């Protein structure tokens, strides 16, 4: 059986921009830590994308002695019917309730045209969608 895979031109361009770059310099430029892995969630904040599940998993990792930074990059405004502004606010409240040493390793970044830089700076991309 033959299978055929094709990439759309915009996807190919996006993948080219994700080529490994100067991770340390890029992380410093983005204000990200260089002493631990960086986990990236890049999507809209919706219940279906489950960013709350990722936050809980990240906390479990920390509790097990695996330090990592966590970045949430994505839209929170009502530009899309699926965006849940209350979910985004709820996540921010949960993070603000963490101790300062833990809280400083979580970043919330609004939707950005420079998303490729965040992908290149991350070690792991996590999207726990249903």
Secondary structure, DSSP 8 states (H G I E B T S, - for coil): --------HHHHHHHHHTS---HHHHHHHHT--SSSEEEEEES---GGGTHHHHHHHHHHHHHTT--EEEEEES--STTSTT--HHHHHHHHHHHHTS-HHHHTTEEEE---TTHHHHHHH-SEE-----
